[in-house]
Amino acid sequence: MNTKRLTTLAMMIAIYIVLSILTPIRIVNFKFTFEAFPILVAGLLMGPIDGMITGAVGSFIYQLFFSGYGITPTTILWILPHAFSGLIVGLYAKKKDFRLDFTQTAFISIVSAFCVTALNLLALYVDSKLYGYYSKALVFGNLIFKIIAGIVLSIIYSSILPKLITYLKKKLNN
């Protein structure tokens, strides 16, 4: 891994953490945030490993220092959604030779959002059962809002990402 790539990866992780801290709108266990953006950028720009690293390391640092929970038996379950997101976005981008248009970017963004929602739901379910705060309303009550938020964010991301990725590729290849 060269210096430019490592620096870009570190910046994506840092942006993820900043967006996780500064952009959330929280309502009980629903969080609307732009934290997925740098994960998508890393996956679309650099591939599956870098996308996964951005999601995993960014989530881990956020969980450890800023979430208020630190390390718990379910920490890995909270890290997994964004790590998996970076992996699948990067795999899709690699399969398409890193040339994605709006429709392809929207598709993989929506798939990623659904995966993150499903894995977060699993993490919340396991966490709530393990720590004794489970209720159907808490775990599943706002699922429709999470799905809608994921779709809306995917459309926003898809309108920005193709041009941004093209620009960043030119800058990184210089």
Protein Blocks (a to p, Z undefined) as FASTA:
>chain_A
ZZklmmmmmmmmmmmmmmmmmmpccehjaccdfklmmmmmmmmmnojklmmmmmmmmmmm
mmmmmnonmpafklmmmmmmmmmmmmmmmmmmmmnoopacfklmmmmmmmmmmmmmmmmm
mmmmmmmmmnopacfklmmmmmmmmmmmmmmmmmmmmmmmmmmmmmmmmmmmZZ
